[in-house]
Amino acid sequence: MMNWKNVISFATNGNPKPDKRVEKTEAEWNAILTPDQFRITRKRGTEAPHSGALCAAHDAGLYTCVCCHTPLFDSTIKFESGTGWPSFTQPIKENAIKYIKDTTFGMVRVEVLCNTCDSHLGHIFPDGPEPSGLRYCVNSESMVLDTSVAN
């Protein structure tokens, strides 16, 4: 189980190797993503709180990267954080997520990306529920809920 110590270690010392890599040019990403998806995933943007379609989603399934369709989170570990973005306590696999120290906007945070294609997902914070204590705060536009693989 991931914990904050693991997150800081990955952000500082390097991330686990992904199962595969997907790389495309900016033009290729732009051609397959909506303008909001492109702005958020490729330009490290964010969506307004409480505006994302997946905030209120409670269907069973897997949340996958909108860019490369890599499974990121299982619906069973989604929780209501009250922050306005979908929140999760654990990635589906340790190497599904990449952790990057983020010092933008005058604060220190840890950015989370898809480890397969470097798509910006959101940020992680150490204020989630037990047992992990983690809150992956993820933009709805960066994911797709695949209900065909529901547990």
Secondary structure by P-SEA (a helix, b strand, c coil): cccaaaaaaaaccccccccbbbbbcaaaaaacccaaaaacccccccccccccccccccccccccccccccccccccccccccccccccccccccccbbbbbbccccbbbbbbccccccccccccccccccccccccccccccccccccccc
